[in-house]
Amino acid sequence: MSVVRLRQAAKESVSGLPRDFWWLWTSTLVNRLGGFVATFLAMYLTVDRGYSAMFAGLVGALYGLGGAVSAVVSGVLTDRLGRRPTLLVSQLSTAVTVAVLGFVQDPVAIAVVACLVGMTSNASRPAVQAMIADIVAPEDRVRAFSLNYWAINLGFAVSAAAAGLIARHGYLTLFLADAGMTLLCAVIVFVKLPESRPERHAATEGADGAADAPEPEVGLGTVLRDRRFMAVVALSYLIATIIQQAFVALPVAMGAEGLSSTDFGVAIATNGVLIVAVQIPVTRFIEHRDPAPLLVASALLTGAGFGLTAFAGSVGMYALAVTVWTLGEIINSPTQMGLVARLSPTHGRGRYQGMYTLSWSLASLTAPLVGGAVIDHFGADTLWAGSAVVGLVTATGYAALGRTLRGRPGGGGPGVEESSGVEELGVGDCGVEASGVGGSGVGGSSVGGSSVGLRGLGSGGPRLKGPAVRSRPGRRDRPRPVPVAVPHAVRTAPPHRPTRRAGALCRCPSTSCPAALHTHRTPSVPS
């Protein structure tokens, strides 16, 4: 490929995204450039302080416990208080707790402060991901999440390599540098990023005095009842459990073989360098493809990479194993985050992102305990073999999830946003039915920047789920409401002004479509 084509491809990869996204991207990069503590905490405890692998796993688990608690709480705060306040509180408190962790000496104090660090640092995740979904158009979200993930790993690659060298002069320097960079990140958010939370539309009164139905509330119960989304969360937990071993079990295993913190820094930096090198080209290939096969491939690569670690005995072999599972991570992260954003309703993005973040937080909680215990009692090779098995199980789960996604193209729970394409909606899906008579149709409309058009029933448009007219023997034939294929964000104009009572007939819990635009079930005109 020529230099001109490479430059054109790079330009297309970063063009068209709003300015606010790039300031958020910059704050993420700055934060990760100073992200030393989470990466080197296990080695700091075992090599520098002389604690056992089990204690290091316990501290790592408490770090994950703090993150698990804050994931749900910060998700709710992101929806209620806003994205920007949640980010600022998280980053300021993270800077304080990280600095304190560098000074504490007592084992109990170390464990408690590590839990607080996990709680404060993880609180920013739902806010960042919800803000990206707010400010970026649906068709560009996979690319935006990929670029944000690219910034995370660019900072990680630099910080991992630098931290191994800085640690030679004392781990306290790492803690203070991490705190300083987090403060700088908070300054960027405070100065450059406005609030992005969408405004909720209250109930309004129409020209004829009828009241439009208010947008329904999205609570944690709504998230938990969304079965396909919770399946994504469960599979995310499994894949995260494997990846988390790279930051707890891997440094402990390398230290047990006589390798230094610098050796671990070089090996794990392969992860960041590879992501920086190939994340954007890979995203151009995967961003408009079916997510299910991509997620299956990512799980297989992740499991195989950690399984290969069992055969590693040198820095080069460890780096090779890191390369394999990094390829799975490169595919998994933007694909899965794009799917989560697609399944999330507009005014519930914080809660949905919080629940997704919880899967990684729970993995941070359980992975250190499992990894440390398995290494202490059975050896590291057993842990790597088990990781390969978990990768295979996760791939099977993604394949099953893919069949449900293809069976229901809309792909989501309440309020799913689609940049293009159509959903087949019936009572079993969203509870919205269109009252069609004969060959009436909906003209082309613009949805999220893409033109979507529907033709008359039975005239080459999207396939219907049932017959257009049903008859009963002995009764006068008349058209009955039947489900038609309708884009999620477009609804046919209702034949009446929807009232609160009529709105109750529309069981779609979407918060992205005003109730006045829903098609309600009304009596059809007799033929």
matplotlib code that plots the C-alpha trace (Angstrom):
import matplotlib.pyplot as plt

x = [0.0, 1.4, 2.1, -0.8, -3.3, -2.1, -2.5, -6.0, -7.0, -5.7, -7.6, -10.9, -10.4, -10.3, -12.5, -16.1, -16.0, -17.0, -14.5, -15.8, -14.9, -11.3, -11.1, -12.5, -10.0, -7.1, -8.2, -8.2, -4.7, -3.4, -5.0, -3.5, 0.0, 0.1, -1.6, 1.2, -0.4, -2.9, -0.3, 2.5, 0.5, 0.9, 4.7, 5.0, 3.5, 5.3, 8.8, 9.3, 7.3, 7.8, 4.1, 2.8, 1.0, -2.2, -2.0, -1.3, -4.4, -6.4, -5.4, -6.2, -9.6, -10.4, -9.4, -11.9, -14.5, -14.2, -14.6, -17.7, -19.4, -18.7, -19.7, -23.3, -23.4, -21.5, -23.8, -26.8, -25.0, -24.1, -27.8, -28.9, -26.2, -24.6, -21.5, -19.2, -19.8, -19.3, -16.0, -14.6, -15.5, -14.0, -10.7, -10.1, -10.8, -8.6, -5.6, -5.9, -6.3, -3.5, -1.1, -2.1, -1.5, 2.1, 2.7, 0.8, 2.8, 0.5, -1.0, -4.5, -4.2, -2.8, -5.8, -8.3, -6.7, -6.4, -10.2, -10.8, -8.5, -10.5, -13.7, -12.6, -10.8, -13.5, -16.2, -15.2, -15.8, -19.7, -19.5, -16.8, -18.7, -22.1, -20.5, -19.1, -22.6, -24.1, -21.8, -21.0, -23.5, -24.6, -22.9, -19.5, -19.7, -17.7, -14.9, -15.1, -14.9, -12.0, -10.1, -10.8, -9.5, -6.5, -5.7, -6.0, -3.4, -1.1, -0.9, -0.6, 2.3, 4.3, 3.5, 4.2, 7.7, 8.5, 7.2, 9.5, 12.5, 11.0, 10.4, 14.1, 14.3, 11.4, 7.7, 6.6, 7.6, 5.1, 2.2, 2.9, 3.2, 0.0, -1.8, -0.4, -1.5, -5.0, -5.2, -4.2, -6.9, -9.5, -8.3, -8.9, -12.4, -13.2, -12.0, -12.9, -15.8, -19.4, -22.2, -23.6, -26.5, -29.6, -32.6, -35.6, -38.8, -41.6, -45.3, -46.7, -50.2, -51.1, -53.2, -56.4, -55.7, -54.6, -51.4, -48.4, -47.1, -43.9, -40.8, -40.6, -38.0, -35.2, -34.1, -31.7, -34.7, -35.0, -31.4, -31.6, -34.7, -33.0, -32.0, -29.8, -27.9, -27.3, -26.0, -23.5, -22.6, -22.1, -19.9, -17.9, -17.2, -15.7, -13.5, -12.4, -11.6, -9.0, -7.5, -7.2, -4.7, -2.2, -2.1, -2.1, -1.1, 1.3, 3.7, 3.6, 4.5, 7.3, 8.7, 8.7, 10.8, 13.4, 12.4, 12.5, 9.9, 11.7, 11.2, 7.5, 7.2, 8.7, 6.5, 3.3, 4.2, 3.8, 0.0, -0.1, 2.3, 0.4, -2.9, -1.5, -0.1, -3.1, -6.3, -7.3, -6.8, -8.6, -11.5, -11.9, -12.4, -14.8, -16.9, -19.8, -19.7, -21.8, -20.5, -21.2, -18.5, -16.0, -16.7, -16.3, -13.0, -11.8, -12.7, -10.8, -7.7, -7.8, -8.0, -5.3, -2.9, -3.1, -2.9, 0.3, 1.8, 2.2, 5.0, 6.8, 10.2, 11.8, 10.8, 10.4, 8.0, 6.0, 5.8, 4.6, 1.8, 0.8, 0.7, -1.9, -4.3, -3.9, -5.3, -8.4, -8.6, -8.3, -11.3, -13.4, -13.2, -14.7, -17.1, -18.5, -18.7, -20.4, -23.0, -23.5, -24.2, -26.6, -28.5, -28.7, -31.7, -30.9, -31.7, -30.4, -26.9, -25.3, -27.0, -26.4, -22.7, -22.4, -23.7, -21.3, -18.5, -19.6, -18.6, -15.0, -15.1, -16.3, -13.6, -11.0, -12.5, -12.5, -9.6, -6.9, -8.3, -8.6, -5.2, -3.3, -4.9, -4.3, -0.7, -0.1, -1.7, -1.4, 1.1, 0.9, 0.6, -2.8, -4.0, -3.1, -4.7, -7.9, -7.8, -7.8, -10.9, -12.7, -12.0, -13.6, -16.7, -17.0, -16.7, -19.6, -21.7, -21.0, -22.1, -25.4, -25.9, -25.2, -28.1, -30.5, -29.2, -29.8, -33.2, -34.2, -32.4, -33.2, -30.7, -31.7, -33.6, -35.7, -34.9, -32.4, -30.9, -30.0, -28.2, -29.6, -31.7, -35.1, -36.4, -39.2, -41.4, -44.3, -45.9, -43.3, -40.5, -41.4, -45.1, -45.7, -48.1, -48.9, -52.4, -52.1, -55.0, -54.4, -51.2, -50.6, -46.9, -44.4, -42.3, -38.5, -37.3, -33.9, -32.8, -29.5, -28.0, -29.1, -32.1, -34.6, -37.7, -40.6, -42.7, -46.3, -47.1, -46.1, -44.3, -40.7, -40.2, -39.0, -40.7, -43.8, -44.3, -47.9, -50.7, -52.1, -55.7, -57.3, -60.9, -63.2, -66.0, -69.4, -68.2, -67.7, -64.1, -62.2, -58.5, -56.9, -53.7, -50.7, -47.0, -45.0, -41.3, -40.7, -37.4, -37.0, -36.7, -39.5, -43.2, -46.2, -48.3, -51.1, -54.6, -55.4, -53.6, -52.2, -53.5, -52.1, -54.7, -53.8, -50.1, -50.6, -51.4, -47.9, -45.7, -42.5, -40.2, -38.1, -36.9, -35.6, -39.0, -41.6, -44.9, -46.6, -44.7, -45.7, -48.3, -51.0, -53.5, -56.8, -59.9, -59.5, -62.1, -64.3, -63.9]
y = [0.0, 3.4, 6.2, 8.3, 5.5, 5.0, 8.7, 8.7, 5.7, 7.3, 10.5, 8.6, 6.8, 10.0, 12.3, 13.2, 13.0, 16.0, 18.2, 17.2, 13.6, 14.6, 16.4, 13.3, 11.2, 13.5, 13.2, 9.4, 9.4, 11.6, 9.5, 6.3, 7.8, 7.9, 4.6, 2.9, 1.6, -0.9, -2.5, -2.9, -3.3, -7.1, -6.9, -4.1, -6.3, -9.5, -8.3, -5.0, -5.7, -9.4, -10.5, -13.8, -14.3, -15.0, -11.6, -9.9, -11.7, -10.6, -6.9, -7.2, -8.7, -5.8, -3.4, -5.2, -5.1, -1.3, -1.1, -3.4, -1.2, 2.0, 0.6, 0.5, 3.6, 5.7, 4.4, 5.8, 9.0, 9.4, 9.4, 11.5, 14.1, 14.1, 12.8, 15.7, 15.9, 12.1, 12.3, 15.2, 13.6, 10.3, 11.7, 14.0, 11.3, 8.9, 11.3, 11.5, 7.7, 6.7, 9.1, 7.8, 4.2, 5.0, 6.0, 3.4, 0.5, -1.6, -4.6, -3.9, -0.2, -1.3, -3.5, -0.8, 1.9, -0.4, -1.0, 2.8, 3.2, 0.6, 2.4, 5.9, 5.0, 2.7, 5.3, 7.2, 4.4, 4.5, 8.3, 8.2, 5.5, 7.2, 10.5, 8.9, 7.5, 10.9, 13.0, 10.5, 9.5, 5.9, 4.9, 6.2, 4.7, 1.6, 3.7, 6.2, 3.4, 1.9, 5.2, 5.7, 2.2, 3.0, 6.0, 3.8, 1.4, 4.0, 5.5, 2.0, 1.0, 4.1, 3.9, 0.1, 0.5, 3.7, 2.3, -0.7, 1.8, 4.2, 1.4, 0.9, 4.3, 3.5, 2.6, 5.8, 7.8, 5.7, 6.4, 10.1, 10.3, 8.4, 10.9, 13.9, 12.7, 12.0, 15.6, 16.8, 14.7, 16.3, 19.8, 18.9, 17.7, 20.8, 23.3, 21.7, 19.3, 20.4, 18.3, 15.9, 14.2, 14.3, 16.3, 14.3, 15.4, 15.8, 15.3, 18.1, 19.1, 19.0, 21.5, 19.5, 19.4, 15.8, 15.1, 13.4, 10.5, 11.2, 9.3, 6.2, 5.9, 3.4, 1.9, -0.9, -3.3, -2.4, -3.3, -6.6, -7.7, -7.1, -10.7, -10.3, -7.4, -9.4, -12.3, -9.8, -8.8, -12.4, -13.2, -10.0, -11.2, -14.5, -12.8, -10.2, -12.9, -14.2, -10.9, -9.8, -12.6, -10.5, -8.0, -10.3, -13.9, -13.1, -10.8, -13.2, -16.2, -14.2, -13.1, -16.7, -17.7, -15.1, -12.4, -8.8, -5.9, -4.6, -8.0, -7.9, -4.3, -5.2, -8.3, -6.5, -3.4, -5.7, -5.5, -1.8, -1.5, -4.0, -2.3, 1.1, -0.4, -2.4, -1.2, 1.4, -0.7, -3.6, -1.3, -0.3, -3.9, -4.9, -1.8, -2.6, -6.4, -8.9, -8.7, -12.3, -14.0, -11.3, -11.9, -15.7, -15.2, -12.8, -15.3, -18.1, -16.0, -14.8, -18.3, -19.6, -16.8, -17.4, -21.1, -20.5, -18.8, -22.3, -22.9, -19.6, -19.6, -16.4, -12.7, -13.4, -16.3, -14.3, -11.5, -14.0, -15.2, -11.6, -11.0, -13.8, -12.8, -9.1, -9.8, -11.2, -8.1, -5.8, -7.4, -7.8, -4.4, -2.0, -4.7, -5.4, -1.7, -0.8, -3.6, -2.3, 1.2, -0.2, -2.0, 1.0, 3.4, 7.1, 8.0, 4.8, 4.8, 5.4, 2.5, 0.2, 1.2, 0.8, -2.8, -3.5, -2.0, -4.2, -7.3, -6.1, -5.0, -8.4, -10.0, -7.8, -9.1, -12.8, -13.2, -12.3, -14.6, -17.5, -16.8, -16.5, -19.6, -21.7, -20.6, -21.3, -24.8, -26.2, -24.0, -21.4, -24.0, -25.2, -21.6, -21.1, -24.3, -23.3, -19.9, -21.7, -23.7, -20.6, -19.0, -21.9, -21.7, -18.0, -18.5, -21.0, -18.4, -15.7, -18.1, -18.7, -15.0, -14.4, -16.7, -14.6, -11.4, -12.6, -13.9, -10.4, -7.9, -4.9, -6.4, -4.9, -4.1, -1.0, 2.1, 0.5, 3.0, 2.0, 4.1, 2.3, -0.8, -1.8, -3.7, -6.2, -5.1, -7.0, -7.4, -10.0, -7.5, -4.0, -4.2, -1.7, -2.6, -0.5, -0.3, -0.8, -0.9, -2.5, -1.3, 1.8, 2.5, 4.9, 7.2, 7.6, 9.4, 10.4, 8.5, 9.3, 10.6, 7.6, 7.4, 4.7, 4.1, 1.7, 0.6, -0.5, -3.8, -6.7, -4.6, -5.4, -3.7, -5.6, -8.9, -8.9, -11.2, -12.1, -11.8, -8.4, -9.4, -12.1, -13.2, -15.2, -17.4, -15.8, -12.3, -9.4, -9.3, -6.3, -5.4, -6.0, -4.5, -6.6, -6.0, -4.4, -3.7, -0.2, 1.6, 2.0, 5.8, 6.3, 5.7, 6.3, 9.3, 8.1, 8.5, 10.2, 12.4, 10.0, 10.5, 9.1, 6.3, 5.6, 5.8, 3.0, 0.7, 1.3, -1.0, 0.0, 1.2, 3.3, 6.7, 7.7, 8.0, 10.4, 8.7, 11.0, 9.4, 5.8, 4.0, 3.0, 0.2, 1.7, 0.3, 0.0, 1.3, -1.6, -2.6]
z = [0.0, -1.0, 1.5, -0.1, 0.5, 4.0, 4.7, 3.2, 5.3, 8.4, 7.6, 7.0, 10.3, 12.4, 10.3, 11.0, 14.8, 16.9, 18.7, 22.2, 21.4, 20.8, 24.1, 25.8, 23.9, 25.0, 28.7, 28.3, 26.8, 29.6, 32.3, 30.8, 30.4, 34.1, 34.8, 36.6, 39.8, 38.5, 36.2, 38.8, 42.0, 42.1, 41.4, 44.0, 46.7, 45.9, 44.8, 46.6, 49.8, 49.9, 50.3, 49.0, 45.7, 47.8, 49.5, 46.2, 44.8, 47.9, 47.4, 43.7, 44.6, 46.9, 44.1, 41.9, 44.7, 44.9, 41.1, 41.2, 43.8, 41.9, 38.5, 39.4, 41.6, 39.0, 36.3, 38.2, 38.9, 35.3, 34.4, 37.3, 37.9, 34.5, 32.7, 33.5, 37.3, 37.6, 35.7, 37.8, 41.2, 40.0, 38.8, 41.8, 44.3, 42.3, 42.5, 46.3, 46.9, 44.6, 46.3, 49.7, 48.6, 47.9, 51.6, 53.6, 55.1, 57.1, 55.2, 56.3, 55.3, 51.9, 51.3, 52.4, 50.3, 47.3, 47.5, 47.5, 44.5, 42.6, 43.6, 42.5, 39.4, 38.0, 38.6, 35.4, 33.0, 32.7, 32.3, 29.5, 27.6, 28.0, 26.9, 23.7, 22.9, 23.5, 21.3, 18.5, 15.7, 15.9, 12.7, 14.0, 17.5, 16.9, 15.4, 18.3, 20.9, 19.0, 18.9, 22.6, 23.3, 21.1, 23.3, 26.4, 25.0, 23.6, 27.1, 28.5, 26.2, 27.2, 30.9, 31.1, 29.5, 31.5, 34.8, 34.7, 34.6, 37.1, 39.6, 39.9, 41.7, 44.1, 43.7, 45.5, 42.3, 40.4, 42.8, 42.8, 39.0, 38.6, 40.9, 39.0, 35.6, 36.9, 38.2, 34.8, 33.2, 35.6, 34.5, 30.8, 31.6, 33.7, 31.1, 27.8, 28.1, 28.4, 29.8, 27.2, 29.0, 26.7, 28.1, 29.1, 27.5, 30.0, 29.2, 27.0, 26.0, 22.3, 20.4, 21.0, 24.8, 24.8, 26.7, 25.2, 27.2, 29.1, 28.3, 30.5, 33.3, 32.9, 36.2, 37.1, 36.9, 33.3, 32.7, 34.6, 32.6, 29.3, 28.7, 25.7, 27.2, 30.4, 28.2, 26.8, 30.4, 31.4, 28.4, 29.0, 32.5, 31.3, 28.7, 31.3, 33.8, 31.3, 30.4, 34.1, 34.6, 32.6, 35.4, 38.5, 37.6, 34.8, 36.7, 39.7, 37.4, 35.7, 39.1, 40.2, 37.3, 38.2, 35.7, 36.8, 36.7, 33.6, 31.9, 32.7, 31.5, 28.2, 27.7, 28.7, 26.6, 23.6, 24.3, 24.1, 21.1, 19.1, 19.8, 18.8, 15.6, 14.3, 16.2, 13.7, 10.6, 12.2, 13.1, 9.5, 8.7, 11.5, 12.2, 9.8, 10.2, 12.2, 15.7, 16.7, 14.5, 15.6, 19.2, 18.8, 17.1, 19.9, 22.6, 20.9, 20.3, 23.9, 25.4, 23.0, 23.9, 27.6, 27.1, 25.1, 28.2, 29.8, 27.3, 27.8, 29.5, 28.3, 27.7, 24.0, 24.5, 26.9, 24.4, 21.8, 24.0, 24.8, 21.0, 20.5, 23.2, 22.3, 18.8, 20.5, 22.7, 19.7, 18.1, 21.2, 22.9, 20.2, 18.9, 22.3, 23.4, 20.1, 20.8, 24.3, 23.0, 20.4, 23.1, 25.5, 25.6, 25.4, 29.0, 30.4, 29.0, 32.3, 33.9, 31.0, 30.7, 34.5, 34.3, 31.5, 33.5, 36.4, 34.4, 34.2, 37.9, 39.0, 36.9, 38.7, 41.9, 41.2, 38.8, 41.3, 43.9, 41.5, 39.8, 43.1, 44.6, 41.5, 41.3, 45.0, 45.0, 41.5, 39.6, 36.9, 34.1, 35.4, 35.4, 31.8, 30.7, 32.5, 30.8, 27.4, 28.5, 29.6, 26.2, 24.4, 26.6, 26.0, 22.3, 22.4, 24.3, 21.8, 19.0, 20.8, 21.3, 17.7, 16.7, 18.9, 17.4, 13.9, 14.9, 16.0, 13.8, 16.0, 18.4, 21.7, 24.7, 25.3, 23.4, 21.1, 18.7, 15.2, 12.7, 9.8, 8.9, 10.1, 13.1, 12.8, 15.7, 17.1, 20.5, 21.4, 20.6, 21.6, 21.8, 19.0, 16.1, 13.1, 11.9, 8.2, 5.7, 2.4, 0.7, 2.7, 3.4, 4.9, 2.8, 3.1, 6.2, 7.6, 10.7, 12.3, 9.0, 6.9, 4.7, 5.4, 3.3, 3.6, 0.7, 0.7, 2.4, 0.2, -2.4, -1.9, 1.5, 4.6, 5.2, 7.4, 10.3, 9.6, 7.0, 6.2, 6.7, 8.8, 8.6, 10.9, 9.5, 9.9, 10.5, 8.2, 7.0, 8.1, 8.3, 11.7, 13.1, 12.2, 12.8, 10.0, 9.7, 10.9, 11.6, 15.4, 15.2, 12.6, 13.3, 11.0, 12.0, 14.4, 13.1, 16.4, 18.9, 21.4, 25.0, 28.2, 27.9, 24.3, 25.1, 27.6, 24.8, 23.4, 25.4, 23.8, 26.6, 24.3, 25.5, 22.1, 20.5, 21.8, 22.5, 20.1, 17.2, 18.1, 16.1, 18.5, 18.1, 16.9, 15.3, 11.5, 9.0, 7.9, 4.3]

ax = plt.figure().add_subplot(projection="3d")
ax.plot(x, y, z, "-o")
ax.set_aspect("equal")
plt.show()
